[in-house]
Amino acid sequence: MEIKTVGIASDHAGYPLKQFVVQYLEKKGYPVKDFGTNSDISVDYPDFAHPLAEAIESGEVYPGIAICGSGEGMAMTLNKHQGVRAGLAWNRDIAELIRQHNDANAIVLPGRFIDNKTAEKILDAFFSASFEGARHQRRVEKIAIK
């Protein structure tokens, strides 16, 4: 995957993991654009997911990372956008597959269910995997509603 600027967003439940991930990405030399939230005070995840999704669609960031408690709310919100293919990953195998088979341009992490070391493994797998194309290409082309 050719990294542009990594976009990242979280809600309050994902905030602690987001802080770790931002530091991890910067340590690896990736530029990061943080769409918030900026504390663990309760917020509504769509308020942060939509701006991230719009930045992915416009090409401002690639890829996107979103984090909330279960990961589900962020994934549902991101995937409402036609130009976003967000996959929820809780281990490295899922992270690889959403890139290889679904050409995911966003990954969602369940902040309450994975630790920092697991997040590192998931992100490394996601960033190192490539879309396989071929039979998967026609499937990906059928995702967006036209």
Order of alpha helices (4+ residues) and beta strands (2+ residues): beta-alpha-beta-alpha-beta-alpha-beta-alpha-beta-alpha-alpha
